[in-house]
Amino acid sequence: MSAHCQLTGAKPGFGNQISHSHRRTSRRFDLNVQRKRYWLPSEGRYVRLRLSAKGIKTVDTIGIEAAVARIRARGVRV
């Protein structure tokens, strides 16, 4: 599964690893993606989401109902 956040839509960034001798090789900056389970009271069930650390903090702030509404507005199935 790809390392992206379902809520924020954040994806890995790409850049260069620069050695001491200044040789450059490609690298990937991955997100801190976690699988988290939330109780969705309106549907009476749990939903499992792949969220970045920032996405988890956003859910804590706006609530799970609003977060699921944003995820569905982006066209992601929950």
Salt bridges, closest charged atoms under 4 A:
ASP30 OD1 - ARG28 NE 2.67
GLU43 OE1 - ARG45 NE 2.66
GLU43 OE2 - ARG72 NH2 2.84
